[in-house]
Each structure stands twice: as C-alpha cells, then as structure tokens.
C-alpha cells in the first residue's frame, strides 16, 4: 500500500510541473508581442521566416498571430 501511494504522488507532481510550463509559455508570448517591431527586422533578413509562420499555423493557429 505504501509503495502505491508514493507512485501516485509522483504522478501528481509531474502534472503540476506541466501546468507550470504552460503558464510560462503564455507569459513568453506576451513578451513577444512587445518585441514585435524588433523581430520584424530580423524576419525580413531571415529567408526561412515563411517556413516558421507555416509551422506555427500547423501547430497552433493562435501562435500564428504572434509571428505576424
């Protein structure tokens, strides 16, 4: 019984860590919005910016707005 309880606790900790990572990603996206003007200059120089936008659209349509 004691061993089973320990395993359950470990699983709960992993779930909490995943939620924290998701929250951190949302905060990073907000920071990207502020640095929009600086990133546009870098995107124009980079020939792969079109590919990056297509990848973002295929993964998360909400993330596509941040790239534009």
PDB file of N, CA, C and O in Angstrom, chain B, residues numbered from 101:
ATOM      1  N   UNK B 101       0.811  -1.214   0.000  1.00  0.00           N
ATOM      2  CA  UNK B 101       0.000   0.000   0.000  1.00  0.00           C
ATOM      3  C   UNK B 101       0.854   1.278   0.000  1.00  0.00           C
ATOM      4  O   UNK B 101       0.557   2.234  -0.715  1.00  0.00           O
ATOM      5  N   UNK B 102       1.893   1.274   0.797  1.00  0.00           N
ATOM      6  CA  UNK B 102       2.745   2.461   0.893  1.00  0.00           C
ATOM      7  C   UNK B 102       3.417   2.760  -0.450  1.00  0.00           C
ATOM      8  O   UNK B 102       3.525   3.922  -0.841  1.00  0.00           O
ATOM      9  N   UNK B 103       3.862   1.734  -1.148  1.00  0.00           N
ATOM     10  CA  UNK B 103       4.535   1.908  -2.444  1.00  0.00           C
ATOM     11  C   UNK B 103       3.579   2.505  -3.475  1.00  0.00           C
ATOM     12  O   UNK B 103       3.962   3.382  -4.249  1.00  0.00           O
ATOM     13  N   UNK B 104       2.346   2.032  -3.482  1.00  0.00           N
ATOM     14  CA  UNK B 104       1.348   2.552  -4.428  1.00  0.00           C
ATOM     15  C   UNK B 104       1.066   4.037  -4.176  1.00  0.00           C
ATOM     16  O   UNK B 104       0.927   4.816  -5.118  1.00  0.00           O
ATOM     17  N   UNK B 105       0.984   4.413  -2.919  1.00  0.00           N
ATOM     18  CA  UNK B 105       0.738   5.811  -2.576  1.00  0.00           C
ATOM     19  C   UNK B 105       1.877   6.706  -3.071  1.00  0.00           C
ATOM     20  O   UNK B 105       1.625   7.808  -3.558  1.00  0.00           O
ATOM     21  N   UNK B 106       3.096   6.254  -2.955  1.00  0.00           N
ATOM     22  CA  UNK B 106       4.257   7.032  -3.404  1.00  0.00           C
ATOM     23  C   UNK B 106       4.212   7.258  -4.920  1.00  0.00           C
ATOM     24  O   UNK B 106       4.524   8.347  -5.401  1.00  0.00           O
ATOM     25  N   UNK B 107       3.830   6.240  -5.650  1.00  0.00           N
ATOM     26  CA  UNK B 107       3.751   6.356  -7.114  1.00  0.00           C
ATOM     27  C   UNK B 107       2.700   7.391  -7.519  1.00  0.00           C
ATOM     28  O   UNK B 107       2.915   8.166  -8.450  1.00  0.00           O
ATOM     29  N   UNK B 108       1.576   7.401  -6.826  1.00  0.00           N
ATOM     30  CA  UNK B 108       0.511   8.369  -7.129  1.00  0.00           C
ATOM     31  C   UNK B 108       0.994   9.801  -6.883  1.00  0.00           C
ATOM     32  O   UNK B 108       0.677  10.707  -7.655  1.00  0.00           O
ATOM     33  N   UNK B 109       1.749   9.999  -5.825  1.00  0.00           N
ATOM     34  CA  UNK B 109       2.273  11.327  -5.507  1.00  0.00           C
ATOM     35  C   UNK B 109       3.212  11.816  -6.609  1.00  0.00           C
ATOM     36  O   UNK B 109       3.182  12.991  -6.974  1.00  0.00           O
ATOM     37  N   UNK B 110       4.031  10.932  -7.131  1.00  0.00           N
ATOM     38  CA  UNK B 110       4.972  11.307  -8.197  1.00  0.00           C
ATOM     39  C   UNK B 110       4.214  11.735  -9.456  1.00  0.00           C
ATOM     40  O   UNK B 110       4.612  12.689 -10.123  1.00  0.00           O
ATOM     41  N   UNK B 111       3.144  11.045  -9.776  1.00  0.00           N
ATOM     42  CA  UNK B 111       2.351  11.385 -10.962  1.00  0.00           C
ATOM     43  C   UNK B 111       1.706  12.763 -10.809  1.00  0.00           C
ATOM     44  O   UNK B 111       1.650  13.537 -11.764  1.00  0.00           O
ATOM     45  N   UNK B 112       1.226  13.061  -9.616  1.00  0.00           N
ATOM     46  CA  UNK B 112       0.613  14.366  -9.363  1.00  0.00           C
ATOM     47  C   UNK B 112       1.636  15.486  -9.526  1.00  0.00           C
ATOM     48  O   UNK B 112       1.313  16.546 -10.063  1.00  0.00           O
ATOM     49  N   UNK B 113       2.858  15.262  -9.071  1.00  0.00           N
ATOM     50  CA  UNK B 113       3.921  16.272  -9.190  1.00  0.00           C
ATOM     51  C   UNK B 113       4.231  16.555 -10.655  1.00  0.00           C
ATOM     52  O   UNK B 113       4.443  17.708 -11.031  1.00  0.00           O
ATOM     53  N   UNK B 114       4.258  15.525 -11.477  1.00  0.00           N
ATOM     54  CA  UNK B 114       4.536  15.697 -12.910  1.00  0.00           C
ATOM     55  C   UNK B 114       3.444  16.531 -13.581  1.00  0.00           C
ATOM     56  O   UNK B 114       3.736  17.374 -14.428  1.00  0.00           O
ATOM     57  N   UNK B 115       2.200  16.295 -13.203  1.00  0.00           N
ATOM     58  CA  UNK B 115       1.090  17.059 -13.778  1.00  0.00           C
ATOM     59  C   UNK B 115       1.198  18.539 -13.394  1.00  0.00           C
ATOM     60  O   UNK B 115       0.943  19.417 -14.218  1.00  0.00           O
ATOM     61  N   UNK B 116       1.571  18.808 -12.156  1.00  0.00           N
ATOM     62  CA  UNK B 116       1.720  20.188 -11.699  1.00  0.00           C
ATOM     63  C   UNK B 116       2.833  20.887 -12.473  1.00  0.00           C
ATOM     64  O   UNK B 116       2.697  22.058 -12.827  1.00  0.00           O
ATOM     65  N   UNK B 117       3.930  20.186 -12.739  1.00  0.00           N
ATOM     66  CA  UNK B 117       5.052  20.770 -13.480  1.00  0.00           C
ATOM     67  C   UNK B 117       4.631  21.129 -14.904  1.00  0.00           C
ATOM     68  O   UNK B 117       5.032  22.166 -15.432  1.00  0.00           O
ATOM     69  N   UNK B 118       3.828  20.274 -15.518  1.00  0.00           N
ATOM     70  CA  UNK B 118       3.356  20.530 -16.883  1.00  0.00           C
ATOM     71  C   UNK B 118       2.481  21.783 -16.929  1.00  0.00           C
ATOM     72  O   UNK B 118       2.588  22.581 -17.860  1.00  0.00           O
ATOM     73  N   UNK B 119       1.626  21.955 -15.939  1.00  0.00           N
ATOM     74  CA  UNK B 119       0.767  23.136 -15.878  1.00  0.00           C
ATOM     75  C   UNK B 119       1.600  24.406 -15.714  1.00  0.00           C
ATOM     76  O   UNK B 119       1.294  25.439 -16.309  1.00  0.00           O
ATOM     77  N   UNK B 120       2.654  24.319 -14.904  1.00  0.00           N
ATOM     78  CA  UNK B 120       3.529  25.474 -14.697  1.00  0.00           C
ATOM     79  C   UNK B 120       4.244  25.844 -15.991  1.00  0.00           C
ATOM     80  O   UNK B 120       4.408  27.027 -16.289  1.00  0.00           O
ATOM     81  N   UNK B 121       4.668  24.857 -16.753  1.00  0.00           N
ATOM     82  CA  UNK B 121       5.352  25.108 -18.029  1.00  0.00           C
ATOM     83  C   UNK B 121       4.417  25.799 -19.021  1.00  0.00           C
ATOM     84  O   UNK B 121       4.837  26.694 -19.755  1.00  0.00           O
ATOM     85  N   UNK B 122       3.162  25.387 -19.043  1.00  0.00           N
ATOM     86  CA  UNK B 122       2.177  26.004 -19.942  1.00  0.00           C
ATOM     87  C   UNK B 122       1.962  27.469 -19.577  1.00  0.00           C
ATOM     88  O   UNK B 122       1.852  28.321 -20.459  1.00  0.00           O
ATOM     89  N   UNK B 123       1.903  27.761 -18.285  1.00  0.00           N
ATOM     90  CA  UNK B 123       1.723  29.137 -17.824  1.00  0.00           C
ATOM     91  C   UNK B 123       2.924  29.990 -18.225  1.00  0.00           C
ATOM     92  O   UNK B 123       2.761  31.147 -18.614  1.00  0.00           O
ATOM     93  N   UNK B 124       4.124  29.428 -18.135  1.00  0.00           N
ATOM     94  CA  UNK B 124       5.340  30.157 -18.504  1.00  0.00           C
ATOM     95  C   UNK B 124       5.344  30.474 -19.994  1.00  0.00           C
ATOM     96  O   UNK B 124       5.779  31.554 -20.396  1.00  0.00           O
ATOM     97  N   UNK B 125       4.865  29.547 -20.815  1.00  0.00           N
ATOM     98  CA  UNK B 125       4.824  29.761 -22.267  1.00  0.00           C
ATOM     99  C   UNK B 125       3.885  30.914 -22.612  1.00  0.00           C
ATOM    100  O   UNK B 125       4.179  31.717 -23.498  1.00  0.00           O
ATOM    101  N   UNK B 126       2.772  30.992 -21.920  1.00  0.00           N
ATOM    102  CA  UNK B 126       1.814  32.082 -22.168  1.00  0.00           C
ATOM    103  C   UNK B 126       2.452  33.428 -21.831  1.00  0.00           C
ATOM    104  O   UNK B 126       2.239  34.410 -22.541  1.00  0.00           O
ATOM    105  N   UNK B 127       3.224  33.477 -20.762  1.00  0.00           N
ATOM    106  CA  UNK B 127       3.900  34.712 -20.364  1.00  0.00           C
ATOM    107  C   UNK B 127       4.933  35.117 -21.413  1.00  0.00           C
ATOM    108  O   UNK B 127       5.097  36.302 -21.701  1.00  0.00           O
ATOM    109  N   UNK B 128       5.627  34.136 -21.981  1.00  0.00           N
ATOM    110  CA  UNK B 128       6.645  34.412 -23.011  1.00  0.00           C
ATOM    111  C   UNK B 128       5.987  34.992 -24.262  1.00  0.00           C
ATOM    112  O   UNK B 128       6.547  35.883 -24.900  1.00  0.00           O
ATOM    113  N   UNK B 129       4.806  34.494 -24.612  1.00  0.00           N
ATOM    114  CA  UNK B 129       4.084  35.002 -25.779  1.00  0.00           C
ATOM    115  C   UNK B 129       3.703  36.472 -25.599  1.00  0.00           C
ATOM    116  O   UNK B 129       3.737  37.248 -26.554  1.00  0.00           O
ATOM    117  N   UNK B 130       3.348  36.844 -24.395  1.00  0.00           N
ATOM    118  CA  UNK B 130       3.015  38.242 -24.112  1.00  0.00           C
ATOM    119  C   UNK B 130       4.242  39.126 -24.306  1.00  0.00           C
ATOM    120  O   UNK B 130       4.131  40.248 -24.798  1.00  0.00           O
ATOM    121  N   UNK B 131       5.407  38.621 -23.920  1.00  0.00           N
ATOM    122  CA  UNK B 131       6.656  39.372 -24.095  1.00  0.00           C
ATOM    123  C   UNK B 131       6.990  39.507 -25.578  1.00  0.00           C
ATOM    124  O   UNK B 131       7.510  40.540 -25.999  1.00  0.00           O
ATOM    125  N   UNK B 132       6.698  38.481 -26.371  1.00  0.00           N
ATOM    126  CA  UNK B 132       6.959  38.517 -27.814  1.00  0.00           C
ATOM    127  C   UNK B 132       6.149  39.617 -28.488  1.00  0.00           C
ATOM    128  O   UNK B 132       6.625  40.255 -29.427  1.00  0.00           O
ATOM    129  N   UNK B 133       4.941  39.839 -28.018  1.00  0.00           N
ATOM    130  CA  UNK B 133       4.077  40.887 -28.586  1.00  0.00           C
ATOM    131  C   UNK B 133       4.737  42.263 -28.454  1.00  0.00           C
ATOM    132  O   UNK B 133       4.666  43.083 -29.369  1.00  0.00           O
ATOM    133  N   UNK B 134       5.374  42.505 -27.317  1.00  0.00           N
ATOM    134  CA  UNK B 134       6.028  43.784 -27.071  1.00  0.00           C
ATOM    135  C   UNK B 134       7.253  43.959 -27.965  1.00  0.00           C
ATOM    136  O   UNK B 134       7.547  45.070 -28.405  1.00  0.00           O
ATOM    137  N   UNK B 135       7.965  42.870 -28.233  1.00  0.00           N
ATOM    138  CA  UNK B 135       9.174  42.922 -29.057  1.00  0.00           C
ATOM    139  C   UNK B 135       8.875  42.702 -30.549  1.00  0.00           C
ATOM    140  O   UNK B 135       9.761  42.318 -31.312  1.00  0.00           O
ATOM    141  N   UNK B 136       7.638  42.944 -30.952  1.00  0.00           N
ATOM    142  CA  UNK B 136       7.198  42.722 -32.337  1.00  0.00           C
ATOM    143  C   UNK B 136       8.052  43.501 -33.349  1.00  0.00           C
ATOM    144  O   UNK B 136       8.517  42.921 -34.330  1.00  0.00           O
ATOM    145  N   UNK B 137       8.258  44.774 -33.130  1.00  0.00           N
ATOM    146  CA  UNK B 137       8.967  45.643 -34.073  1.00  0.00           C
ATOM    147  C   UNK B 137      10.412  45.171 -34.290  1.00  0.00           C
ATOM    148  O   UNK B 137      10.910  45.181 -35.415  1.00  0.00           O
ATOM    149  N   UNK B 138      11.067  44.765 -33.220  1.00  0.00           N
ATOM    150  CA  UNK B 138      12.453  44.306 -33.321  1.00  0.00           C
ATOM    151  C   UNK B 138      12.545  42.999 -34.101  1.00  0.00           C
ATOM    152  O   UNK B 138      13.484  42.792 -34.869  1.00  0.00           O
ATOM    153  N   UNK B 139      11.555  42.111 -33.898  1.00  0.00           N
ATOM    154  CA  UNK B 139      11.569  40.801 -34.556  1.00  0.00           C
ATOM    155  C   UNK B 139      11.278  40.929 -36.061  1.00  0.00           C
ATOM    156  O   UNK B 139      11.802  40.145 -36.851  1.00  0.00           O
ATOM    157  N   UNK B 140      10.471  41.883 -36.458  1.00  0.00           N
ATOM    158  CA  UNK B 140      10.119  42.063 -37.878  1.00  0.00           C
ATOM    159  C   UNK B 140      11.370  42.324 -38.722  1.00  0.00           C
ATOM    160  O   UNK B 140      11.462  41.834 -39.847  1.00  0.00           O
ATOM    161  N   UNK B 141      12.309  43.068 -38.208  1.00  0.00           N
ATOM    162  CA  UNK B 141      13.549  43.381 -38.933  1.00  0.00           C
ATOM    163  C   UNK B 141      14.367  42.095 -39.134  1.00  0.00           C
ATOM    164  O   UNK B 141      14.925  41.859 -40.206  1.00  0.00           O
ATOM    165  N   UNK B 142      14.423  41.272 -38.077  1.00  0.00           N
ATOM    166  CA  UNK B 142      15.168  40.014 -38.141  1.00  0.00           C
ATOM    167  C   UNK B 142      14.493  39.035 -39.106  1.00  0.00           C
ATOM    168  O   UNK B 142      15.176  38.296 -39.815  1.00  0.00           O
ATOM    169  N   UNK B 143      13.156  39.027 -39.137  1.00  0.00           N
ATOM    170  CA  UNK B 143      12.396  38.133 -40.016  1.00  0.00           C
ATOM    171  C   UNK B 143      12.660  38.478 -41.485  1.00  0.00           C
ATOM    172  O   UNK B 143      12.789  37.575 -42.311  1.00  0.00           O
ATOM    173  N   UNK B 144      12.741  39.742 -41.816  1.00  0.00           N
ATOM    174  CA  UNK B 144      12.986  40.161 -43.202  1.00  0.00           C
ATOM    175  C   UNK B 144      14.347  39.676 -43.698  1.00  0.00           C
ATOM    176  O   UNK B 144      14.488  39.300 -44.861  1.00  0.00           O
ATOM    177  N   UNK B 145      15.345  39.685 -42.820  1.00  0.00           N
ATOM    178  CA  UNK B 145      16.678  39.206 -43.184  1.00  0.00           C
ATOM    179  C   UNK B 145      16.726  37.682 -43.300  1.00  0.00           C
ATOM    180  O   UNK B 145      17.508  37.140 -44.081  1.00  0.00           O
ATOM    181  N   UNK B 146      15.878  36.985 -42.512  1.00  0.00           N
ATOM    182  CA  UNK B 146      15.871  35.517 -42.493  1.00  0.00           C
ATOM    183  C   UNK B 146      14.991  34.976 -43.625  1.00  0.00           C
ATOM    184  O   UNK B 146      13.801  35.289 -43.664  1.00  0.00           O
ATOM    185  N   UNK B 147      15.544  34.169 -44.552  1.00  0.00           N
ATOM    186  CA  UNK B 147      14.745  33.628 -45.656  1.00  0.00           C
ATOM    187  C   UNK B 147      13.761  32.533 -45.224  1.00  0.00           C
ATOM    188  O   UNK B 147      12.848  32.186 -45.974  1.00  0.00           O
ATOM    189  N   UNK B 148      13.948  31.993 -44.013  1.00  0.00           N
ATOM    190  CA  UNK B 148      13.081  30.912 -43.531  1.00  0.00           C
ATOM    191  C   UNK B 148      11.893  31.408 -42.704  1.00  0.00           C
ATOM    192  O   UNK B 148      11.218  30.608 -42.057  1.00  0.00           O
ATOM    193  N   UNK B 149      11.630  32.719 -42.719  1.00  0.00           N
ATOM    194  CA  UNK B 149      10.523  33.253 -41.911  1.00  0.00           C
ATOM    195  C   UNK B 149       9.167  32.723 -42.388  1.00  0.00           C
ATOM    196  O   UNK B 149       8.253  32.542 -41.584  1.00  0.00           O
ATOM    197  N   UNK B 150       9.037  32.472 -43.709  1.00  0.00           N
ATOM    198  CA  UNK B 150       7.777  31.921 -44.253  1.00  0.00           C
ATOM    199  C   UNK B 150       7.538  30.523 -43.674  1.00  0.00           C
ATOM    200  O   UNK B 150       6.423  30.183 -43.280  1.00  0.00           O
ATOM    201  N   UNK B 151       8.613  29.716 -43.632  1.00  0.00           N
ATOM    202  CA  UNK B 151       8.516  28.360 -43.074  1.00  0.00           C
ATOM    203  C   UNK B 151       8.108  28.411 -41.600  1.00  0.00           C
ATOM    204  O   UNK B 151       7.282  27.616 -41.152  1.00  0.00           O
ATOM    205  N   UNK B 152       8.683  29.338 -40.862  1.00  0.00           N
ATOM    206  CA  UNK B 152       8.358  29.478 -39.432  1.00  0.00           C
ATOM    207  C   UNK B 152       6.873  29.795 -39.232  1.00  0.00           C
ATOM    208  O   UNK B 152       6.239  29.282 -38.309  1.00  0.00           O
ATOM    209  N   UNK B 153       6.332  30.641 -40.101  1.00  0.00           N
ATOM    210  CA  UNK B 153       4.908  31.004 -39.994  1.00  0.00           C
ATOM    211  C   UNK B 153       4.032  29.788 -40.312  1.00  0.00           C
ATOM    212  O   UNK B 153       3.039  29.531 -39.629  1.00  0.00           O
ATOM    213  N   UNK B 154       4.415  29.038 -41.365  1.00  0.00           N
ATOM    214  CA  UNK B 154       3.630  27.848 -41.727  1.00  0.00           C
ATOM    215  C   UNK B 154       3.661  26.794 -40.621  1.00  0.00           C
ATOM    216  O   UNK B 154       2.651  26.143 -40.354  1.00  0.00           O
ATOM    217  N   UNK B 155       4.814  26.627 -39.980  1.00  0.00           N
ATOM    218  CA  UNK B 155       4.945  25.672 -38.874  1.00  0.00           C
ATOM    219  C   UNK B 155       4.050  26.104 -37.708  1.00  0.00           C
ATOM    220  O   UNK B 155       3.384  25.276 -37.086  1.00  0.00           O
ATOM    221  N   UNK B 156       4.043  27.395 -37.425  1.00  0.00           N
ATOM    222  CA  UNK B 156       3.217  27.912 -36.324  1.00  0.00           C
ATOM    223  C   UNK B 156       1.729  27.722 -36.613  1.00  0.00           C
ATOM    224  O   UNK B 156       0.951  27.433 -35.704  1.00  0.00           O
ATOM    225  N   UNK B 157       1.329  27.884 -37.888  1.00  0.00           N
ATOM    226  CA  UNK B 157      -0.082  27.723 -38.263  1.00  0.00           C
ATOM    227  C   UNK B 157      -0.493  26.248 -38.120  1.00  0.00           C
ATOM    228  O   UNK B 157      -1.589  25.947 -37.646  1.00  0.00           O
ATOM    229  N   UNK B 158       0.395  25.337 -38.535  1.00  0.00           N
ATOM    230  CA  UNK B 158       0.088  23.909 -38.470  1.00  0.00           C
ATOM    231  C   UNK B 158      -0.014  23.415 -37.024  1.00  0.00           C
ATOM    232  O   UNK B 158      -0.814  22.529 -36.722  1.00  0.00           O
ATOM    233  N   UNK B 159       0.807  23.997 -36.123  1.00  0.00           N
ATOM    234  CA  UNK B 159       0.798  23.565 -34.725  1.00  0.00           C
ATOM    235  C   UNK B 159      -0.301  24.287 -33.939  1.00  0.00           C
ATOM    236  O   UNK B 159      -1.205  23.639 -33.412  1.00  0.00           O
ATOM    237  N   UNK B 160      -0.236  25.623 -33.854  1.00  0.00           N
ATOM    238  CA  UNK B 160      -1.233  26.390 -33.101  1.00  0.00           C
ATOM    239  C   UNK B 160      -1.659  27.622 -33.911  1.00  0.00           C
ATOM    240  O   UNK B 160      -0.845  28.516 -34.145  1.00  0.00           O
ATOM    241  N   UNK B 161      -2.921  27.676 -34.338  1.00  0.00           N
ATOM    242  CA  UNK B 161      -3.377  28.846 -35.096  1.00  0.00           C
ATOM    243  C   UNK B 161      -3.301  30.145 -34.289  1.00  0.00           C
ATOM    244  O   UNK B 161      -3.168  31.229 -34.857  1.00  0.00           O
ATOM    245  N   UNK B 162      -3.386  30.027 -32.973  1.00  0.00           N
ATOM    246  CA  UNK B 162      -3.302  31.221 -32.118  1.00  0.00           C
ATOM    247  C   UNK B 162      -1.881  31.792 -32.128  1.00  0.00           C
ATOM    248  O   UNK B 162      -1.696  33.004 -32.013  1.00  0.00           O
ATOM    249  N   UNK B 163      -0.875  30.912 -32.266  1.00  0.00           N
ATOM    250  CA  UNK B 163       0.516  31.357 -32.285  1.00  0.00           C
ATOM    251  C   UNK B 163       0.861  32.084 -33.595  1.00  0.00           C
ATOM    252  O   UNK B 163       1.804  32.874 -33.635  1.00  0.00           O
ATOM    253  N   UNK B 164       0.109  31.821 -34.649  1.00  0.00           N
ATOM    254  CA  UNK B 164       0.379  32.443 -35.945  1.00  0.00           C
ATOM    255  C   UNK B 164       0.253  33.965 -35.855  1.00  0.00           C
ATOM    256  O   UNK B 164       0.984  34.692 -36.528  1.00  0.00           O
ATOM    257  N   UNK B 165      -0.662  34.437 -35.035  1.00  0.00           N
ATOM    258  CA  UNK B 165      -0.883  35.876 -34.870  1.00  0.00           C
ATOM    259  C   UNK B 165       0.356  36.561 -34.280  1.00  0.00           C
ATOM    260  O   UNK B 165       0.650  37.710 -34.610  1.00  0.00           O
ATOM    261  N   UNK B 166       1.075  35.854 -33.411  1.00  0.00           N
ATOM    262  CA  UNK B 166       2.262  36.440 -32.788  1.00  0.00           C
ATOM    263  C   UNK B 166       3.376  36.643 -33.813  1.00  0.00           C
ATOM    264  O   UNK B 166       4.150  37.595 -33.713  1.00  0.00           O
ATOM    265  N   UNK B 167       3.455  35.743 -34.804  1.00  0.00           N
ATOM    266  CA  UNK B 167       4.527  35.861 -35.801  1.00  0.00           C
ATOM    267  C   UNK B 167       4.285  37.021 -36.761  1.00  0.00           C
ATOM    268  O   UNK B 167       5.236  37.635 -37.243  1.00  0.00           O
ATOM    269  N   UNK B 168       3.015  37.325 -37.040  1.00  0.00           N
ATOM    270  CA  UNK B 168       2.712  38.430 -37.945  1.00  0.00           C
ATOM    271  C   UNK B 168       2.806  39.750 -37.176  1.00  0.00           C
ATOM    272  O   UNK B 168       2.588  40.816 -37.751  1.00  0.00           O
TER     273      UNK B 168
END
